[in-house]
């Protein structure tokens, strides 16, 4: 996978990585993982709620 960044964003990322003695790729990877976790939380909660609300129907469909 290749991620194209605006030059200003790329420079900001490089500066932050340098200040933290890390690679820009490490910071970008962590940011993506954090985003996926945060954005996925409401989806997971909704899926769990729906599964509980419709547990009987899901059980019958599985028979």
Backbone as JSON Lines, residues from 0, in Angstrom:
{"i":0,"aa":"X","n":[0.85,-1.17,0.0],"ca":[0.0,0.0,0.0],"c":[0.89,1.23,0.0]}
{"i":1,"aa":"X","n":[0.47,2.19,-0.76],"ca":[1.21,3.44,-0.82],"c":[0.27,4.56,-0.42]}
{"i":2,"aa":"X","n":[0.76,5.46,0.41],"ca":[-0.05,6.58,0.89],"c":[0.6,7.87,0.42]}
{"i":3,"aa":"X","n":[-0.12,8.61,-0.38],"ca":[0.39,9.9,-0.86],"c":[-0.1,11.0,0.08]}
{"i":4,"aa":"X","n":[0.84,11.8,0.54],"ca":[0.51,12.89,1.44],"c":[0.88,14.22,0.81]}
{"i":5,"aa":"X","n":[0.13,15.22,1.17],"ca":[0.46,16.58,0.78],"c":[1.87,16.89,1.32]}
{"i":6,"aa":"X","n":[2.69,17.6,0.58],"ca":[4.06,17.87,1.05],"c":[4.11,18.51,2.44]}
{"i":7,"aa":"X","n":[3.17,19.37,2.76],"ca":[3.18,20.0,4.08],"c":[2.88,18.98,5.17]}
{"i":8,"aa":"X","n":[1.94,18.08,4.9],"ca":[1.61,17.02,5.86],"c":[2.79,16.08,6.02]}
{"i":9,"aa":"X","n":[3.42,15.75,4.91],"ca":[4.58,14.87,4.95],"c":[5.7,15.49,5.78]}
{"i":10,"aa":"X","n":[5.92,16.79,5.62],"ca":[6.96,17.47,6.39],"c":[6.61,17.51,7.88]}
{"i":11,"aa":"X","n":[5.35,17.77,8.18],"ca":[4.92,17.78,9.58],"c":[5.11,16.4,10.21]}
{"i":12,"aa":"X","n":[4.78,15.37,9.47],"ca":[4.96,14.0,9.95],"c":[6.44,13.7,10.17]}
{"i":13,"aa":"X","n":[7.26,14.12,9.23],"ca":[8.71,13.9,9.36],"c":[9.26,14.65,10.58]}
{"i":14,"aa":"X","n":[8.8,15.87,10.79],"ca":[9.27,16.65,11.95],"c":[8.86,15.99,13.27]}
{"i":15,"aa":"X","n":[7.62,15.54,13.32],"ca":[7.14,14.88,14.54],"c":[7.91,13.58,14.78]}
{"i":16,"aa":"X","n":[8.11,12.82,13.73],"ca":[8.86,11.57,13.85],"c":[10.28,11.85,14.35]}
{"i":17,"aa":"X","n":[10.89,12.87,13.81],"ca":[12.25,13.23,14.23],"c":[12.27,13.63,15.7]}
{"i":18,"aa":"X","n":[11.28,14.41,16.11],"ca":[11.22,14.86,17.5],"c":[11.02,13.69,18.47]}
{"i":19,"aa":"X","n":[10.35,12.66,17.99],"ca":[10.09,11.49,18.84],"c":[11.06,10.35,18.6]}
{"i":20,"aa":"X","n":[12.06,10.61,17.76],"ca":[13.07,9.6,17.42],"c":[12.41,8.33,16.9]}
{"i":21,"aa":"X","n":[11.48,8.51,15.98],"ca":[10.74,7.4,15.38],"c":[10.76,7.58,13.87]}
{"i":22,"aa":"X","n":[10.34,6.57,13.16],"ca":[10.21,6.66,11.71],"c":[8.82,7.24,11.37]}
{"i":23,"aa":"X","n":[8.75,8.05,10.33],"ca":[7.44,8.56,9.91],"c":[6.45,7.44,9.63]}
{"i":24,"aa":"X","n":[6.92,6.34,9.07],"ca":[6.05,5.2,8.78],"c":[5.44,4.61,10.05]}
{"i":25,"aa":"X","n":[6.2,4.61,11.13],"ca":[5.68,4.1,12.4],"c":[4.54,4.98,12.92]}
{"i":26,"aa":"X","n":[4.74,6.28,12.84],"ca":[3.7,7.2,13.31],"c":[2.45,7.1,12.44]}
{"i":27,"aa":"X","n":[2.64,6.99,11.13],"ca":[1.51,6.87,10.23],"c":[0.75,5.57,10.49]}
{"i":28,"aa":"X","n":[1.47,4.48,10.71],"ca":[0.83,3.19,10.99],"c":[0.01,3.27,12.28]}
{"i":29,"aa":"X","n":[0.6,3.88,13.32],"ca":[-0.12,4.03,14.59],"c":[-1.36,4.89,14.42]}
{"i":30,"aa":"X","n":[-1.26,5.94,13.62],"ca":[-2.41,6.82,13.39],"c":[-3.53,6.08,12.68]}
{"i":31,"aa":"X","n":[-3.19,5.27,11.7],"ca":[-4.21,4.49,10.98],"c":[-4.86,3.49,11.92]}
{"i":32,"aa":"X","n":[-4.08,2.8,12.72],"ca":[-4.63,1.82,13.65],"c":[-5.55,2.5,14.67]}
{"i":33,"aa":"X","n":[-5.15,3.66,15.18],"ca":[-5.97,4.4,16.14],"c":[-7.29,4.82,15.48]}
{"i":34,"aa":"X","n":[-7.21,5.3,14.25],"ca":[-8.41,5.72,13.52],"c":[-9.36,4.54,13.32]}
{"i":35,"aa":"X","n":[-8.82,3.41,12.89],"ca":[-9.67,2.23,12.67],"c":[-10.33,1.77,13.96]}
{"i":36,"aa":"X","n":[-9.6,1.81,15.05],"ca":[-10.15,1.4,16.33],"c":[-11.27,2.34,16.75]}
{"i":37,"aa":"X","n":[-11.03,3.66,16.66],"ca":[-12.03,4.64,17.07],"c":[-13.26,4.61,16.18]}
{"i":38,"aa":"X","n":[-13.08,4.51,14.88],"ca":[-14.2,4.49,13.95],"c":[-14.95,3.16,14.01]}
{"i":39,"aa":"X","n":[-14.25,2.09,14.34],"ca":[-14.87,0.78,14.41],"c":[-15.67,0.55,15.67]}
{"i":40,"aa":"X","n":[-15.37,1.28,16.74],"ca":[-16.04,1.07,18.03],"c":[-17.55,1.24,17.92]}
{"i":41,"aa":"X","n":[-18.06,2.31,17.32],"ca":[-19.52,2.43,17.23],"c":[-20.14,1.34,16.35]}
{"i":42,"aa":"X","n":[-19.44,0.92,15.33],"ca":[-19.96,-0.14,14.46],"c":[-20.03,-1.45,15.23]}
{"i":43,"aa":"X","n":[-18.98,-1.75,16.0],"ca":[-18.99,-2.97,16.81],"c":[-20.11,-2.94,17.84]}
{"i":44,"aa":"X","n":[-20.3,-1.77,18.47],"ca":[-21.35,-1.64,19.48],"c":[-22.73,-1.85,18.85]}
{"i":45,"aa":"X","n":[-22.94,-1.3,17.68],"ca":[-24.22,-1.48,16.99],"c":[-24.43,-2.95,16.62]}
{"i":46,"aa":"X","n":[-23.41,-3.6,16.12],"ca":[-23.52,-5.01,15.75],"c":[-23.84,-5.87,16.97]}
{"i":47,"aa":"X","n":[-23.21,-5.57,18.09],"ca":[-23.49,-6.32,19.32],"c":[-24.93,-6.09,19.78]}
{"i":48,"aa":"X","n":[-25.4,-4.84,19.72],"ca":[-26.76,-4.52,20.13],"c":[-27.77,-5.24,19.25]}
{"i":49,"aa":"X","n":[-27.53,-5.21,17.94],"ca":[-28.45,-5.88,17.01],"c":[-28.45,-7.39,17.21]}
{"i":50,"aa":"X","n":[-27.27,-7.95,17.47],"ca":[-27.19,-9.4,17.7],"c":[-27.97,-9.79,18.95]}
{"i":51,"aa":"X","n":[-27.89,-8.96,20.0],"ca":[-28.64,-9.25,21.23],"c":[-30.14,-9.1,21.01]}
{"i":52,"aa":"X","n":[-30.51,-8.02,20.31],"ca":[-31.94,-7.76,20.08],"c":[-32.58,-8.85,19.22]}
{"i":53,"aa":"X","n":[-31.82,-9.43,18.32],"ca":[-32.35,-10.41,17.38],"c":[-31.77,-11.81,17.59]}
{"i":54,"aa":"X","n":[-31.34,-12.08,18.81],"ca":[-30.69,-13.35,19.11],"c":[-31.58,-14.54,18.77]}
{"i":55,"aa":"X","n":[-32.86,-14.45,19.11],"ca":[-33.77,-15.58,18.85],"c":[-33.91,-15.82,17.35]}
{"i":56,"aa":"X","n":[-34.08,-14.78,16.58],"ca":[-34.2,-14.92,15.13],"c":[-32.91,-15.5,14.54]}
{"i":57,"aa":"X","n":[-31.78,-15.0,14.99],"ca":[-30.5,-15.51,14.5],"c":[-30.33,-16.99,14.85]}
{"i":58,"aa":"X","n":[-30.78,-17.37,16.06],"ca":[-30.7,-18.77,16.46],"c":[-31.55,-19.63,15.55]}
{"i":59,"aa":"X","n":[-32.78,-19.16,15.27],"ca":[-33.69,-19.94,14.4],"c":[-33.15,-20.05,12.99]}
{"i":60,"aa":"X","n":[-32.56,-18.99,12.48],"ca":[-31.99,-19.02,11.13],"c":[-30.82,-20.0,11.04]}
{"i":61,"aa":"X","n":[-30.13,-20.17,12.17],"ca":[-29.0,-21.08,12.19],"c":[-29.38,-22.54,12.28]}
{"i":62,"aa":"X","n":[-30.64,-22.83,12.54],"ca":[-31.07,-24.23,12.67],"c":[-31.18,-24.9,11.32]}
